[in-house]
Amino acid sequence: MGNMKKNERKMIVLFMAPVVLIYLIFFLYPTIRTVHMSFFKVRNLASPASEWSFVGFKNYMDLTKNPLFVISYKNIMAILFIGGLGVFILAFFFAVVLQKMKTKKFFRAAIYLPNVITPVALVVMWTQYVFNSRFGFLKSFFGALGLDRLASIPWTSPDWAFTSMMIAFCFGSVGYYMVIIMAAMDKIPKDFYECADLEGAGSFTKFFRITLPLMKDILRTAITFWCLGAINFFLWSRVFSGSGMDPKTLSPANLMFNMIFGGSKTQQVAEHINVGMGAAIGVTLCASVILVFVILNVVISKEKYEY
């Protein structure tokens, strides 16, 4: 018996060793290296460590005074909370409605479809065929309804760029979270709803007293995914604005990219930008992710239910 347990431990170590080694090399070491770099002024990403200038927390202090960094964080907070609220309301709405439809598989696939299309193609579709101020769908739709004020909104102008980007991004995200929510709903025993019907419970009562409590763990996971996507918002911002440095659509990840790899617009706006400060942004994003994870686990506590 003792030899069997010893052999099992050896097998566990044997199978886990490659995974742990890969994690240490490709995840833990770069993280430690980034944190270390954030305390230095680094002129070039390829600069050897001997050329780094130690500045302590100066990079972090300068970030708080950098207007682009402040604006970029405000942008992702708007996406995180306002966009997230809209996405989950729509995801729950479609999930509840489709649960009662015989053709739910078709509509589920149709609503999920934007998630399999590259964001570049989605941005082109939205800017050229939906938001276009001459022949876009929104202009034609509101014009047909006689809503001239809405039809005349310049969706692609700088003043409306962030709103347009958030609408497009949230529209493409609804299907992903709808699928997760529908999968969670399918696991809830139908007997609970039948008993609730016998007791005379309405749709809202069943939703808030049965559906939500029993899918709390899945919901916490879905919200975590949304928060991670919002905090690390990058590709949509970069493609939507063309350069990624438009303050209206700027995200911290794009600012970090420009600080590390450079760019003419970055140098014009802030000459003091360096790789060390870009690393500091990466550290703040990592800290934000950890903070969100801790808050969600406290607010949405894990509970066990016996069916």
C-alpha positions as CSV (number, residue, x, y, z in Angstrom):
1,M,0.0,0.0,0.0
2,G,2.8,2.4,0.9
3,N,4.6,1.6,-2.3
4,M,1.5,2.3,-4.3
5,K,1.0,5.7,-2.8
6,K,4.7,6.4,-3.3
7,N,4.4,5.5,-7.0
8,E,1.3,7.7,-7.3
9,R,3.2,10.7,-5.9
10,K,6.0,10.1,-8.4
11,M,3.5,9.9,-11.3
12,I,1.9,13.1,-10.1
13,V,5.2,14.9,-9.9
14,L,6.2,13.5,-13.3
15,F,3.1,14.8,-15.0
16,M,3.0,18.1,-13.2
17,A,6.7,19.0,-13.6
18,P,6.4,20.1,-17.3
19,V,3.3,22.2,-16.6
20,V,4.9,23.9,-13.6
21,L,8.1,24.5,-15.6
22,I,6.2,26.0,-18.5
23,Y,4.3,28.3,-16.1
24,L,7.5,29.4,-14.4
25,I,9.2,30.2,-17.7
26,F,6.4,31.8,-19.7
27,F,4.2,33.3,-17.1
28,L,5.8,33.8,-13.7
29,Y,9.2,35.0,-14.9
30,P,7.8,37.6,-17.4
31,T,5.5,38.9,-14.6
32,I,8.4,39.3,-12.2
33,R,10.5,40.9,-15.0
34,T,7.8,43.4,-15.8
35,V,7.3,44.4,-12.1
36,H,11.1,44.8,-11.8
37,M,11.3,46.9,-15.1
38,S,8.5,49.2,-13.9
39,F,10.8,50.7,-11.3
40,F,13.3,51.8,-13.9
41,K,13.5,54.3,-16.8
42,V,14.2,52.2,-19.9
43,R,14.7,54.0,-23.2
44,N,14.4,50.9,-25.4
45,L,12.9,47.5,-25.0
46,A,16.1,45.9,-26.2
47,S,18.3,48.0,-23.8
48,P,20.4,45.8,-21.4
49,A,19.7,46.0,-17.7
50,S,23.0,47.8,-17.2
51,E,21.5,50.8,-19.0
52,W,18.4,51.0,-17.0
53,S,18.0,54.0,-14.6
54,F,16.4,53.3,-11.3
55,V,13.5,55.7,-10.5
56,G,11.6,53.9,-7.9
57,F,7.9,54.7,-7.9
58,K,8.3,57.7,-10.2
59,N,6.8,55.8,-13.1
60,Y,3.7,55.1,-11.1
61,M,3.5,58.7,-9.9
62,D,3.9,60.1,-13.4
63,L,1.1,57.8,-14.6
64,T,-1.3,59.4,-12.2
65,K,-0.4,62.8,-13.7
66,N,-0.6,61.6,-17.3
67,P,-3.9,62.8,-18.8
68,L,-3.9,60.0,-21.4
69,F,-3.6,57.4,-18.7
70,V,-6.5,58.9,-16.6
71,I,-8.7,59.1,-19.7
72,S,-7.9,55.6,-20.8
73,Y,-8.9,54.2,-17.3
74,K,-12.1,56.2,-17.4
75,N,-12.9,54.6,-20.8
76,I,-12.4,51.1,-19.6
77,M,-14.5,51.8,-16.5
78,A,-17.3,52.9,-18.7
79,I,-17.0,49.8,-20.8
80,L,-16.7,47.7,-17.6
81,F,-19.8,49.0,-15.8
82,I,-22.1,50.6,-18.4
83,G,-21.3,48.2,-21.2
84,G,-21.3,45.2,-18.9
85,L,-24.8,46.2,-17.6
86,G,-26.1,46.4,-21.1
87,V,-24.5,43.1,-22.2
88,F,-25.8,41.0,-19.3
89,I,-29.3,42.5,-19.5
90,L,-29.5,41.6,-23.1
91,A,-27.8,38.2,-22.6
92,F,-30.3,37.3,-19.9
93,F,-33.2,38.6,-22.0
94,F,-32.3,36.5,-25.0
95,A,-31.5,33.5,-22.8
96,V,-34.9,33.5,-21.1
97,V,-36.8,34.2,-24.3
98,L,-35.0,31.5,-26.3
99,Q,-35.4,28.9,-23.6
100,K,-39.1,28.7,-24.5
101,M,-38.6,28.6,-28.3
102,K,-38.5,25.4,-30.4
103,T,-36.0,27.1,-32.8
104,K,-33.6,28.2,-30.0
105,K,-30.6,26.4,-31.5
106,F,-30.9,28.4,-34.7
107,F,-31.3,31.8,-32.9
108,R,-28.6,30.9,-30.4
109,A,-26.1,30.3,-33.2
110,A,-27.2,33.4,-35.0
111,I,-26.8,35.6,-32.0
112,Y,-23.4,34.0,-31.1
113,L,-22.1,34.4,-34.7
114,P,-20.3,37.8,-34.2
115,N,-18.0,36.0,-31.7
116,V,-16.5,33.9,-34.5
117,I,-15.8,36.9,-36.7
118,T,-12.5,38.8,-36.3
119,P,-12.9,42.2,-34.7
120,V,-11.3,43.9,-37.7
121,A,-14.1,42.7,-39.9
122,L,-16.7,43.7,-37.3
123,V,-15.3,47.2,-37.1
124,V,-15.4,47.6,-40.9
125,M,-19.0,46.4,-40.9
126,W,-20.1,48.8,-38.2
127,T,-18.3,51.8,-39.4
128,Q,-19.1,51.3,-43.1
129,Y,-22.6,49.8,-43.0
130,V,-24.2,50.7,-39.6
131,F,-22.7,54.0,-38.5
132,N,-22.1,55.5,-41.9
133,S,-23.6,59.0,-41.9
134,R,-24.7,58.9,-45.5
135,F,-26.1,55.4,-46.1
136,G,-25.7,53.5,-42.8
137,F,-28.3,51.3,-41.3
138,L,-29.0,53.6,-38.3
139,K,-29.4,56.6,-40.6
140,S,-31.9,54.7,-42.8
141,F,-33.7,53.1,-39.9
142,F,-34.3,56.3,-37.9
143,G,-35.0,58.2,-41.0
144,A,-37.8,55.8,-42.0
145,L,-39.3,56.2,-38.6
146,G,-39.2,60.0,-38.9
147,L,-36.7,60.4,-36.1
148,D,-34.6,63.0,-37.9
149,R,-32.6,64.0,-34.8
150,L,-31.4,60.4,-34.3
151,A,-30.9,59.9,-38.0
152,S,-28.5,62.9,-38.1
153,I,-26.2,61.6,-35.3
154,P,-22.6,61.6,-36.7
155,W,-21.7,58.2,-35.2
156,T,-18.2,58.1,-36.8
157,S,-17.3,61.6,-35.6
158,P,-14.7,62.0,-32.7
159,D,-17.5,63.1,-30.3
160,W,-19.4,59.9,-30.8
161,A,-16.4,57.5,-31.4
162,F,-16.4,56.0,-27.9
163,T,-20.2,55.5,-27.8
164,S,-20.1,53.9,-31.2
165,M,-17.2,51.6,-30.3
166,M,-18.9,50.5,-27.0
167,I,-22.2,49.7,-28.8
168,A,-20.4,47.7,-31.5
169,F,-18.2,45.8,-28.9
170,C,-21.2,45.1,-26.6
171,F,-23.3,43.9,-29.5
172,G,-20.6,41.4,-30.5
173,S,-20.3,40.2,-26.9
174,V,-23.9,39.5,-26.1
175,G,-24.0,36.1,-27.8
176,Y,-21.0,34.7,-25.8
177,Y,-22.5,35.4,-22.4
178,M,-26.0,34.4,-23.6
179,V,-24.6,30.9,-24.4
180,I,-23.0,30.7,-21.0
181,I,-26.2,31.7,-19.3
182,M,-28.4,29.3,-21.3
183,A,-26.0,26.5,-20.5
184,A,-26.4,27.3,-16.8
185,M,-30.2,27.5,-17.1
186,D,-30.3,24.1,-18.8
187,K,-28.7,22.5,-15.7
188,I,-31.4,23.7,-13.3
189,P,-33.9,20.8,-12.7
190,K,-37.3,21.5,-14.2
191,D,-39.0,20.2,-11.1
192,F,-38.2,23.4,-9.3
193,Y,-40.1,25.5,-11.8
194,E,-43.0,23.0,-11.8
195,C,-43.3,23.3,-8.0
196,A,-43.1,27.1,-8.2
197,D,-45.9,27.0,-10.8
198,L,-48.1,24.9,-8.4
199,E,-47.4,27.5,-5.7
200,G,-48.6,30.3,-8.1
201,A,-45.2,31.9,-8.5
202,G,-44.8,34.4,-11.4
203,S,-42.0,34.6,-14.0
204,F,-40.1,37.3,-12.0
205,T,-40.4,35.3,-8.8
206,K,-39.1,32.2,-10.4
207,F,-36.2,34.1,-12.1
208,F,-35.0,35.9,-8.9
209,R,-35.8,33.0,-6.4
210,I,-34.7,30.0,-8.5
211,T,-32.8,30.8,-11.6
212,L,-30.4,33.5,-10.3
213,P,-29.5,31.7,-7.0
214,L,-28.8,28.4,-8.7
215,M,-26.6,29.8,-11.4
216,K,-24.6,32.1,-9.1
217,D,-21.3,30.3,-9.6
218,I,-21.6,30.4,-13.4
219,L,-22.7,34.0,-13.3
220,R,-19.6,35.0,-11.2
221,T,-17.4,33.3,-13.8
222,A,-19.2,35.1,-16.7
223,I,-18.8,38.4,-15.0
224,T,-15.1,37.7,-14.3
225,F,-14.6,37.0,-18.0
226,W,-16.3,40.3,-18.9
227,C,-14.2,42.2,-16.4
228,L,-11.0,40.7,-17.7
229,G,-12.0,41.5,-21.3
230,A,-12.8,45.1,-20.4
231,I,-9.7,45.8,-18.4
232,N,-7.5,44.3,-21.1
233,F,-9.4,46.1,-23.9
234,F,-7.0,46.5,-26.8
235,L,-7.9,45.4,-30.3
236,W,-11.2,47.1,-30.7
237,S,-9.7,50.4,-29.5
238,R,-6.8,50.2,-31.8
239,V,-8.8,49.2,-34.9
240,F,-11.7,51.6,-34.2
241,S,-9.5,54.7,-33.9
242,G,-6.9,53.6,-36.5
243,S,-3.9,54.4,-34.3
244,G,-5.1,53.4,-30.9
245,M,-4.1,56.8,-29.5
246,D,-7.3,58.8,-29.9
247,P,-8.2,59.9,-26.4
248,K,-11.9,59.3,-27.1
249,T,-11.3,55.5,-27.6
250,L,-8.0,55.1,-25.8
251,S,-7.5,52.1,-23.4
252,P,-4.6,51.5,-21.0
253,A,-3.4,48.5,-23.0
254,N,-3.1,50.6,-26.1
255,L,-1.2,53.3,-24.2
256,M,1.1,50.6,-22.8
257,F,1.7,49.3,-26.4
258,N,2.7,52.8,-27.6
259,M,4.9,53.5,-24.6
260,I,6.8,50.3,-25.1
261,F,7.0,50.1,-28.9
262,G,6.9,53.8,-29.6
263,G,5.1,55.8,-32.2
264,S,5.0,59.3,-33.6
265,K,1.8,60.3,-31.9
266,T,3.1,59.0,-28.5
267,Q,6.3,61.1,-28.8
268,Q,4.3,64.2,-29.7
269,V,1.9,63.9,-26.8
270,A,4.3,62.8,-24.0
271,E,8.1,62.9,-24.6
272,H,8.8,61.4,-21.2
273,I,7.2,58.1,-22.1
274,N,9.5,55.1,-21.7
275,V,9.4,51.3,-21.6
276,G,9.5,51.3,-17.8
277,M,6.4,53.4,-17.6
278,G,4.7,51.0,-20.1
279,A,5.7,48.2,-17.7
280,A,4.1,50.1,-14.9
281,I,0.8,50.2,-16.8
282,G,1.0,46.5,-17.3
283,V,1.5,46.1,-13.5
284,T,-1.6,48.3,-12.8
285,L,-3.7,46.2,-15.2
286,C,-2.6,43.0,-13.5
287,A,-3.4,44.6,-10.1
288,S,-6.8,45.6,-11.4
289,V,-7.5,42.1,-12.5
290,I,-6.6,40.7,-9.1
291,L,-8.7,43.3,-7.4
292,V,-11.7,42.5,-9.5
293,F,-11.3,38.8,-8.9
294,V,-11.2,39.3,-5.1
295,I,-14.2,41.7,-5.1
296,L,-16.3,39.3,-7.2
297,N,-15.5,36.4,-4.9
298,V,-16.6,38.4,-1.9
299,V,-19.7,40.0,-3.4
300,I,-20.9,36.8,-5.2
301,S,-20.0,34.2,-2.7
302,K,-19.9,30.5,-3.6
303,E,-22.8,28.5,-2.3
304,K,-23.7,24.8,-2.4
305,Y,-27.2,23.6,-3.2
306,E,-28.6,20.1,-3.0
307,Y,-30.9,19.2,-5.8
